[in-house]
Amino acid sequence: MLFEKIMFEDLKIPQDLLPEDGRFGSGPTKVPVNFLEKLHLSGKNVLGNSHRNSTILDLVKRCRQKLKLYLNVPDDYEILLGNGGASILWETLAFSVVKEKSAHFTCGEFSSKWHSLTKATTWLKTEKFDAEYGELPELKYSGDADLIAITHNETSTGVMIPKCPSFDSDALLAVDATSIAGVVEWNFEKTDLYYFSLQKAFASEGGLFFAVASPRFIKRVEEVKKTGRYIPSMLSFDDIVSNSLKNQTLNTPSITTLFFLECSLDELLEKGLKNIQKTAEEKANFLYSFAENSKFLSPYVKKPELRSLSVATIDINEEISADDLVKAFRKNGINDINSYRKLGKNQIRIGIFPFVSFNDVKKLTECIDFSFKSIR
């Protein structure tokens, strides 16, 4: 694509059009200001405490309990947590959960990386079922893999699995839910591991992962440990399970991440997951309809049922520079609507997580309209 000049260079959006909060990132997402105020008011009670201290152990315990309640997790499932963020689980699963073979369903950069990292472990076999970016592979499997890997919401492309699939297999089902957990309901009865980061829907910081684990999953962890396979401590699900049940992590966690998680859970629990999903659908439908009705825009994901309710990817006509629009918007206080860098698409990507208000989404569309009028 060729652009003769820098577009939107002198763009000045009127104050009354701007969102109240201009943070629309797909991760890290906005941390509400009132969370920061609560942290300030906590004084010496939280930060600066050992993670083995009862203050922090109680904080972790509350987070685990509230997550289980909010997500409607079955009683016999466990809420696990650990250091490093959700990406570390790709290799943790390879070292301490997959016995011989995993089957991966990929549709973007993150699901593909999960497969490539597993494939790099020389003692395992992998299968890959791929789809063009912006689409979803057929979620069917009856092979001999002992773990099936799917991504509930591909953050790079905005493709979402509408509901938990059923596989004709006894394999464990592991689900990367990094950018959708907390936004929509999920069938945990069909799932063995459902893991996610906190710097997305839960409006917290990075550095930790949480996961919902079935009894079957925990049994598999024990079985793999008994094989004598070398498993580094940082990649050991056995260590993750044992520490989680004691409301702690192997190494020192980010305390602010946990504090903000509890802040978000308190607000999310007040509304309930069903209402959160309903609002997410309303925001997403509004945004995708806006794109469909614009002469300059179109949804990147063509099938409406696959369009994400948390990360909306919107294509921009080739004669308009998405990069220039992103830069101009940042100067006007609207941040992080850039596309995923490795896709190389002329598009924007808008985080519409639970703490992004519907009114701010509407304001964003008004700003986009205003910017397009400035170049006509």
C-alpha positions in Angstrom: 0.0 0.0 0.0 1.3 3.5 -0.8 0.5 6.7 1.1 1.6 10.0 -0.5 1.7 11.9 2.8 1.2 11.3 6.5 -2.5 11.2 7.1 -4.3 12.8 10.0 -1.1 14.7 10.8 -3.0 17.8 12.1 -6.0 15.9 13.4 -7.5 17.6 16.4 -10.6 15.8 17.8 -13.0 18.1 19.7 -13.1 17.5 23.4 -16.8 16.6 23.4 -16.2 13.7 21.0 -13.5 12.1 23.0 -14.1 9.0 25.2 -14.0 9.6 29.0 -11.2 7.0 29.1 -9.2 6.5 25.9 -7.6 3.2 26.7 -8.7 0.5 24.2 -5.7 -1.8 24.3 -6.0 -5.6 23.8 -3.5 -6.1 26.6 -2.4 -4.7 28.9 -5.9 -3.3 29.2 -7.0 -0.3 31.2 -6.8 -0.6 35.0 -9.7 1.5 36.3 -8.6 4.6 38.3 -10.7 3.5 41.3 -8.5 0.4 41.6 -5.5 2.6 42.0 -7.3 4.6 44.6 -8.1 1.4 46.6 -4.5 0.4 46.4 -3.4 3.8 47.7 -5.9 3.5 50.6 -4.5 0.1 51.5 -1.4 1.9 52.7 1.1 -0.6 54.3 -1.4 -3.4 54.5 -0.7 -5.0 51.1 2.5 -4.0 49.2 5.8 -4.9 50.9 4.4 -8.1 52.5 6.0 -11.5 52.0 3.9 -13.7 49.7 4.1 -16.3 52.5 2.5 -13.8 54.9 -1.1 -14.5 55.9 -2.1 -11.2 54.4 -1.1 -12.3 50.9 -2.2 -15.9 51.4 -5.6 -14.6 52.3 -5.7 -12.4 49.3 -4.8 -15.3 47.0 -7.5 -17.5 48.7 -10.1 -14.8 48.1 -9.2 -14.4 44.5 -9.4 -18.2 43.9 -12.8 -18.4 45.7 -14.2 -15.4 43.8 -13.0 -16.6 40.5 -14.6 -20.0 41.0 -17.9 -18.3 41.9 -17.8 -15.8 39.1 -16.9 -18.3 36.4 -19.4 -20.9 37.7 -16.7 -23.5 38.1 -17.7 -27.1 39.2 -17.0 -27.8 42.8 -14.5 -30.6 42.2 -12.4 -28.4 39.9 -9.4 -26.4 41.2 -8.4 -22.8 40.6 -4.6 -22.8 40.0 -2.2 -19.9 39.6 1.5 -19.3 38.9 4.2 -17.0 37.8 5.0 -15.9 34.3 1.7 -15.2 32.6 -0.3 -17.6 30.4 2.3 -18.0 27.7 4.6 -20.0 30.0 1.9 -22.7 30.1 2.6 -23.7 26.5 5.9 -25.1 27.6 4.7 -26.2 31.0 2.1 -28.4 29.4 4.8 -29.9 27.1 7.0 -30.8 30.0 4.6 -32.0 32.6 1.2 -32.8 31.0 1.4 -34.1 27.4 2.4 -37.8 27.5 3.2 -38.5 23.9 1.3 -36.4 21.5 -0.8 -33.2 21.3 -3.2 -32.0 18.6 -3.4 -28.2 18.0 -6.1 -26.2 16.3 -4.5 -22.9 15.2 -6.0 -19.7 13.7 -3.5 -16.9 14.6 -0.2 -16.0 16.0 -0.7 -17.2 19.6 -2.4 -20.6 18.8 0.4 -21.2 16.2 3.1 -20.4 18.8 1.6 -22.8 21.2 2.0 -25.5 18.6 5.5 -24.5 17.5 6.8 -24.5 21.1 5.3 -28.0 21.8 6.7 -29.3 18.5 10.2 -28.1 19.5 10.1 -30.6 22.4 11.9 -33.6 20.9 10.2 -36.2 23.0 6.7 -35.3 21.8 4.7 -35.6 18.6 2.2 -33.0 17.4 -0.6 -32.6 14.9 -1.7 -29.2 13.6 -5.1 -28.3 12.2 -4.7 -24.9 10.7 -7.1 -22.2 9.3 -6.5 -19.0 7.4 -6.1 -16.1 9.7 -9.6 -14.6 10.4 -11.1 -18.1 10.2 -11.4 -21.1 12.5 -10.4 -24.7 11.7 -13.1 -27.4 12.0 -13.0 -28.5 15.6 -13.3 -32.2 15.2 -10.8 -34.9 16.3 -10.7 -38.6 16.8 -7.0 -39.4 16.7 -4.5 -40.7 19.2 -3.3 -37.5 20.8 -3.5 -37.4 24.6 -4.0 -33.6 24.7 -6.1 -31.3 22.5 -5.1 -27.6 22.4 -7.5 -24.9 21.3 -7.6 -21.2 21.7 -11.0 -19.8 22.9 -10.2 -16.3 21.6 -7.3 -15.6 19.2 -6.1 -12.2 20.4 -4.1 -11.5 17.2 -7.0 -11.9 14.8 -10.2 -11.5 16.9 -11.5 -15.0 16.1 -13.6 -16.5 18.9 -14.8 -20.1 19.4 -18.6 -19.5 20.0 -19.0 -22.5 22.4 -17.0 -25.3 23.9 -16.7 -28.1 21.2 -17.1 -31.8 21.8 -14.3 -34.1 20.6 -14.6 -37.8 19.9 -11.5 -38.4 22.0 -10.4 -39.3 25.5 -7.6 -36.7 25.3 -7.4 -33.9 27.8 -8.8 -30.6 26.4 -6.6 -27.6 27.2 -8.0 -24.2 26.3 -6.1 -20.9 26.1 -8.6 -18.3 27.2 -6.2 -15.5 27.7 -8.3 -12.7 26.2 -11.8 -14.0 26.7 -12.0 -15.5 30.2 -14.4 -13.5 32.3 -16.3 -12.2 29.3 -18.4 -15.2 28.2 -19.6 -18.4 29.8 -17.8 -21.7 29.1 -18.6 -25.4 29.6 -16.0 -26.6 32.0 -17.5 -30.1 32.2 -16.0 -30.7 28.7 -12.7 -29.0 29.6 -9.7 -30.1 31.6 -7.6 -26.9 31.7 -8.9 -23.4 31.0 -6.1 -20.8 31.5 -5.8 -17.1 31.1 -3.8 -14.0 32.0 -5.2 -11.1 34.1 -4.2 -8.1 32.0 -7.2 -8.6 29.7 -10.8 -9.0 30.9 -9.8 -8.8 34.5 -8.3 -5.3 34.2 -5.2 -6.2 36.1 -1.4 -6.3 35.4 0.7 -9.0 33.8 3.0 -11.6 35.4 0.6 -14.2 36.7 -1.7 -16.8 35.1 -4.8 -18.4 36.6 -6.4 -21.7 35.4 -9.4 -23.8 36.0 -8.3 -27.5 36.3 -10.4 -30.6 36.3 -9.7 -33.7 38.5 -8.7 -35.5 35.3 -6.1 -32.9 34.6 -4.6 -33.1 38.1 -4.5 -36.9 37.8 -2.6 -36.6 34.5 0.0 -34.2 36.2 0.6 -36.9 38.8 0.9 -39.6 36.1 3.5 -37.7 34.1 5.5 -36.9 37.2 5.7 -40.6 38.1 7.4 -41.4 34.7 10.6 -39.8 35.9 10.7 -37.3 33.0 12.9 -34.3 33.7 10.6 -31.4 34.6 12.2 -28.0 35.6 10.5 -26.5 38.7 9.3 -23.5 36.8 7.6 -25.7 34.2 6.2 -28.2 36.7 2.4 -28.4 37.0 2.9 -30.6 40.0 4.5 -27.6 41.8 1.8 -25.3 40.4 -0.9 -27.5 41.9 0.7 -28.0 45.3 1.4 -24.3 45.7 -2.0 -23.2 44.5 -3.7 -25.4 47.1 -1.7 -23.6 49.7 -2.7 -20.2 48.2 0.7 -19.3 47.0 3.1 -19.4 44.0 6.4 -21.1 43.6 8.2 -17.7 43.4 7.3 -14.2 44.5 4.1 -13.1 42.7 3.1 -9.5 41.6 1.0 -8.4 44.6 -0.5 -5.5 42.6 -1.7 -8.0 40.0 -3.5 -9.9 42.7 -4.9 -6.8 44.4 -6.3 -5.5 41.1 -7.8 -8.9 40.3 -9.8 -8.9 43.5 -10.9 -5.3 42.8 -12.2 -6.5 39.4 -13.8 -9.6 40.7 -15.7 -7.7 43.3 -17.3 -5.5 40.5 -17.8 -8.4 38.1 -19.5 -10.5 40.7 -22.0 -7.7 41.4 -23.1 -7.8 37.7 -22.7 -11.5 37.1 -21.2 -13.3 34.1 -24.5 -13.5 32.2 -24.9 -9.7 32.3 -21.3 -9.2 31.5 -21.7 -11.4 28.4 -24.9 -9.6 27.4 -23.2 -6.2 27.5 -20.1 -7.6 25.6 -22.5 -8.8 22.9 -24.1 -5.3 22.7 -20.8 -3.5 22.5 -19.4 -5.9 19.9 -22.6 -5.8 17.7 -22.6 -2.1 17.8 -18.9 -1.9 16.8 -19.1 -4.5 14.0 -22.3 -2.9 12.6 -20.5 0.5 12.6 -17.7 -1.1 10.5 -20.1 -2.7 8.1 -22.0 0.5 7.5 -18.8 2.6 6.9 -17.4 3.1 3.4 -13.9 2.9 4.8 -14.2 -0.1 7.2 -15.2 -3.7 7.4 -14.9 -6.5 10.0 -11.7 -8.6 9.5 -13.5 -11.8 10.7 -16.2 -12.4 8.0 -18.4 -14.9 9.8 -20.4 -13.0 12.5 -20.6 -16.0 14.8 -16.7 -16.1 15.0 -16.3 -12.4 15.8 -14.7 -11.8 19.2 -16.7 -10.2 22.0 -13.5 -8.9 23.6 -11.0 -8.0 20.8 -12.6 -6.4 17.6 -10.4 -6.4 14.5 -11.5 -3.9 11.9 -10.0 -3.6 8.4 -9.4 -0.2 6.9 -9.5 0.5 3.1 -6.1 0.5 1.5 -6.2 4.2 0.6 -6.2 5.1 4.3 -3.2 4.4 6.6 -4.2 2.6 9.8 -0.7 3.4 11.3 -1.2 7.1 10.7 -4.7 6.9 12.3 -3.3 5.1 15.4 -0.6 7.7 15.8 -3.0 10.6 15.4 -5.4 9.1 17.9 -2.7 8.6 20.5 -1.9 12.3 20.2 -5.6 12.9 21.0 -5.6 10.6 24.0 -7.0 7.5 22.4 -4.5 4.7 22.9 -3.5 1.2 21.6 -6.0 0.6 18.8 -3.1 -0.7 16.6 -3.3 -4.1 14.9 -1.3 -7.1 16.1 2.2 -6.2 14.7 3.0 -9.6 13.1 -0.2 -9.7 11.1 0.9 -6.8 8.9 -2.7 -5.9 8.2 -4.0 -2.4 7.5 -6.4 -2.6 10.4 -7.2 -1.5 13.9 -7.8 -3.7 16.9 -10.1 -2.5 19.7 -10.2 -4.0 23.2 -13.8 -4.0 24.4 -13.3 -5.8 27.7 -15.8 -5.5 30.6 -14.2 -2.4 32.1 -14.4 -0.5 28.7 -17.7 1.3 28.8 -20.3 1.1 26.1 -20.4 4.9 26.0 -16.6 5.1 25.4 -17.0 2.6 22.5 -19.7 4.8 21.0 -17.4 7.8 21.5 -14.6 6.0 19.7 -16.7 5.4 16.6 -17.6 9.1 16.6 -13.9 10.0 16.7 -13.2 7.5 13.8 -16.0 9.1 11.7 -14.6 12.6 12.5 -11.1 11.6 11.4 -12.4 10.2 8.1 -14.3 13.4 7.4 -11.0 15.3 7.9 -9.4 13.7 4.8 -12.4 13.9 2.4 
